[in-house]
Amino acid sequence: METVKRMFGFCQYSGGLYYGVPNNTTTALELKKLALAAQGGGDELAELMTVEKWFKKYFLGTPLVS
């Protein structure tokens, strides 16, 4: 957990630029659309998850220690 904590700390320190340049979400969205199409689905469901939604999905209500 310490590694993850420091990784997010670095992202906060660098203004969210983990690799020093802004992220290109266009490529990620195009790849997601292609993956959905390859699985027989339509791309109308293709959307990228925000960090806020990801944390809510995986950590909301989850105890930090068991």
Secondary structure, 3 states (H helix, E strand, C coil): CHHHHHHHHHHHHCCCCCCCCCCCHHHHHHHHHHHHHHCCCCHHHCCCCCHHHHHHHHHCCCCCCC
